[in-house]
Amino acid sequence: MSLLLLYVGYGFALGLLLFVAILFVIRATASLSDKTRLQLDFHDAALDKKIPFPSIENSPTLDLTIVIPAYNESKRLPVFLDVLFPYLDTVDYSYEIIVVDDGSKDSTVEVVHCYSIKHGSDVIRCMKLPANRGKGGAVRQGVLSSRGKEILFADADGATDINDLGKVRASLKNLLETSKSRYARVIFPQMNIERWAFDVEIFVIANILGIKATEVAVNWEEIDGSKIVPIYREALWPDQSILLIKKRLRSEMKFSDNKQKK
């Protein structure tokens, strides 16, 4: 009897281990981006028709693009936009806002459309992804369709004080003399991680490519209504992301060493 229980217990443990391994492979595979900019349209409120999003590969036509990833943000997004627009009304540079709807199930798209009617689709437009890709994937798609020389991504809850934008831009101006979108064209197509730790990967890629970074202190406030999924659904995800980043670093470092030896 005890031998039978031991056998059953061993089989259960082996099965659980196999399930976890399969889950890891599925999630790790799902994290790899196809590195393709989606060919998506936005609804032009004035013309009442769909127009293709431009590509970041085109020459910049604006000074700043603000990318806002949004997932079920119909309630928090208007609060942020109602703070953002009065600030942007005071600036002396051209800009656009791209709200990337990451497969929302609420009225986020309709909310953005209302702002497009009020401010114009040349100022604010909605990119609706066909399926949820994760925050990193949403940011990436928005960046790859930007028209600005500089590109900022901001959370839909407005946790970071938009009044700090001025000193962030000033810091970048002192650090980088060329068009900042040039660096985005190099970095974002190489991203693999679309959920946890995507921002860490951005810094890793920039560091590998020798692109400088700067640190600027900003005011940040916790806002209720976070869309972070329950821990039991993403328990393995941070470790997977870190493993992918470490693997990339080792690969790049090995390539660099071999290049130097030659």
C-alpha positions in Angstrom: 0.0 0.0 0.0 2.8 2.4 1.0 4.7 1.5 -2.2 1.6 2.3 -4.2 1.1 5.7 -2.5 4.8 6.5 -3.1 4.4 5.6 -6.8 1.2 7.7 -7.1 2.9 10.6 -5.3 5.9 10.4 -7.5 3.7 10.3 -10.6 1.8 13.4 -9.4 5.0 15.3 -8.7 6.4 14.4 -12.1 3.2 15.4 -13.8 3.2 18.8 -12.0 6.8 19.4 -12.9 6.0 18.6 -16.6 3.0 21.0 -16.5 5.2 23.8 -15.1 7.9 23.1 -17.7 5.3 23.2 -20.5 3.8 26.4 -19.0 7.3 27.9 -18.9 7.9 27.1 -22.6 4.5 28.4 -23.7 4.9 31.7 -21.9 8.6 32.1 -22.9 7.6 31.5 -26.5 4.7 33.9 -26.2 7.1 36.6 -24.9 9.1 36.6 -28.1 8.0 39.4 -30.4 7.8 38.8 -34.1 9.6 42.1 -34.5 7.1 43.3 -37.1 5.3 46.7 -36.9 1.6 45.9 -37.2 -0.1 47.6 -40.1 -2.9 49.3 -38.3 -5.3 52.1 -39.0 -6.7 55.0 -36.9 -10.1 56.6 -37.3 -9.8 60.2 -38.6 -12.6 62.0 -36.8 -12.8 64.9 -39.3 -12.8 62.7 -42.5 -14.7 59.9 -40.8 -12.6 57.2 -42.3 -9.7 54.9 -41.4 -6.1 56.0 -42.3 -3.0 53.9 -41.9 -0.6 54.7 -39.1 2.8 56.1 -40.4 6.1 54.3 -39.7 8.9 55.6 -37.5 11.1 54.8 -40.5 9.7 58.0 -42.1 11.3 61.3 -41.3 9.9 62.9 -38.1 7.3 65.6 -38.8 6.6 66.6 -35.1 8.7 67.5 -32.1 7.2 65.1 -29.6 5.1 61.9 -29.6 3.5 60.7 -26.3 2.6 57.0 -26.3 0.1 55.9 -23.8 -0.5 52.1 -23.4 -4.0 51.4 -22.2 -5.9 48.3 -21.1 -9.4 48.8 -19.8 -8.6 52.5 -18.9 -12.0 54.1 -19.8 -12.2 55.6 -16.3 -8.6 56.6 -15.5 -7.5 57.7 -18.9 -9.9 60.8 -19.2 -8.6 62.0 -15.8 -5.0 62.0 -17.2 -6.0 63.5 -20.6 -7.8 66.3 -18.8 -4.5 67.2 -17.1 -2.3 66.5 -20.1 -4.1 68.7 -22.6 -4.0 71.9 -20.5 -0.3 71.4 -20.0 0.4 70.8 -23.8 -1.6 74.0 -24.6 1.2 76.0 -22.9 4.1 74.4 -24.9 5.7 75.9 -28.0 6.5 72.7 -29.8 4.4 70.3 -32.0 3.1 67.0 -30.6 0.9 64.1 -30.9 -0.7 61.6 -28.5 -1.0 57.9 -29.5 -3.2 55.9 -27.1 -2.5 52.2 -27.8 -5.5 50.1 -26.8 -4.1 46.7 -25.7 -7.2 44.6 -26.3 -9.4 46.4 -23.9 -12.9 45.0 -23.1 -14.3 48.3 -22.0 -15.0 51.6 -23.8 -11.4 52.8 -23.9 -11.4 53.1 -27.7 -14.7 55.2 -27.6 -13.2 57.5 -25.0 -10.2 58.2 -27.1 -12.4 58.8 -30.1 -14.3 61.5 -28.2 -11.0 63.3 -27.6 -10.1 62.9 -31.2 -13.3 64.6 -32.2 -12.6 67.5 -29.8 -8.9 68.0 -30.4 -8.4 66.4 -33.9 -7.0 63.1 -35.0 -3.7 64.8 -35.9 -3.3 65.6 -32.2 -4.7 62.4 -30.6 -5.4 59.1 -32.2 -6.1 55.5 -31.0 -4.2 52.4 -32.1 -6.4 49.4 -31.4 -4.3 46.2 -31.2 -6.2 43.1 -32.4 -5.2 41.2 -29.2 -3.6 41.9 -25.8 0.2 41.9 -26.2 1.2 43.4 -22.8 2.4 46.8 -21.8 5.7 46.4 -23.5 4.1 45.2 -26.7 1.7 48.2 -26.7 4.4 50.7 -26.1 6.5 49.2 -28.8 3.8 49.3 -31.4 3.0 52.9 -30.5 6.7 53.9 -30.8 7.1 52.3 -34.1 4.2 54.4 -35.5 5.4 57.7 -34.0 6.0 60.9 -35.9 7.9 62.8 -33.2 11.6 63.6 -33.0 11.3 62.7 -29.3 9.2 59.9 -28.0 7.8 59.7 -24.5 5.6 56.9 -23.1 3.4 57.5 -20.1 1.0 55.4 -18.1 -2.7 56.0 -18.6 -3.2 56.6 -14.9 -1.0 59.8 -15.0 1.0 58.6 -12.0 4.0 60.7 -13.2 3.5 64.4 -13.0 3.4 65.8 -16.6 4.8 69.1 -15.3 8.2 67.3 -15.1 8.2 66.7 -18.9 10.2 70.0 -19.4 13.2 68.9 -17.4 13.2 65.5 -18.9 13.4 67.0 -22.4 16.0 69.4 -21.3 18.1 66.6 -19.9 17.8 64.6 -23.2 18.8 67.7 -25.2 22.0 68.1 -23.2 22.7 64.3 -23.6 21.8 63.7 -27.2 22.4 66.1 -30.0 20.7 64.1 -32.8 17.1 63.2 -33.3 16.0 60.9 -30.5 13.6 58.9 -32.7 16.7 57.7 -34.6 17.6 55.7 -31.4 14.1 54.4 -31.1 14.3 53.1 -34.6 17.3 51.1 -33.6 16.2 49.9 -30.2 12.5 49.0 -30.4 12.6 46.6 -33.4 15.0 44.5 -31.4 12.8 44.1 -28.3 11.8 40.6 -27.5 10.0 41.1 -24.2 6.4 42.5 -24.3 5.3 42.1 -20.7 7.4 42.1 -17.5 10.8 43.8 -17.6 10.4 45.3 -21.2 11.7 48.6 -19.9 14.8 46.8 -18.5 15.4 45.3 -21.9 15.3 48.7 -23.5 18.1 49.9 -21.3 20.1 46.7 -22.0 19.8 47.1 -25.7 20.7 50.8 -25.5 23.8 49.9 -23.4 24.9 47.2 -25.9 24.6 49.7 -28.7 26.5 52.4 -26.8 23.5 54.7 -26.6 23.7 57.1 -23.6 21.0 57.3 -20.9 20.3 59.9 -18.3 18.4 59.8 -15.0 15.9 62.5 -14.0 14.0 62.7 -10.8 10.2 63.1 -11.3 7.2 63.3 -9.0 5.2 60.1 -8.9 1.9 59.3 -7.2 0.3 55.9 -6.6 -3.1 55.8 -8.5 -5.8 53.3 -7.6 -7.0 50.9 -10.3 -3.8 49.0 -11.3 -4.3 46.5 -14.2 -1.4 44.2 -13.0 -2.7 40.7 -13.2 -2.9 38.4 -10.1 0.4 37.0 -9.0 -0.7 33.4 -9.6 -1.0 34.1 -13.3 2.3 35.8 -13.7 4.4 34.0 -11.0 7.0 32.7 -13.5 7.0 35.7 -15.8 9.6 38.0 -14.1 12.2 35.2 -13.9 11.6 34.3 -17.5 12.1 37.9 -18.6 15.3 38.2 -16.6 16.6 34.9 -18.1 15.9 36.2 -21.6 17.8 39.4 -20.8 20.7 37.6 -19.3 20.8 35.3 -22.3 20.9 38.3 -24.6 23.7 39.9 -22.6 25.8 36.8 -22.6 25.3 36.4 -26.4 26.3 40.0 -27.1 29.3 39.9 -24.8 30.5 36.6 -26.4 30.1 38.2 -29.8 32.0 41.3 -28.7 34.9 39.2 -27.2 35.2 37.1 -30.4 35.2 40.3 -32.5 38.0 41.8 -30.4 40.1 38.6 -30.6 39.9 38.7 -34.4 
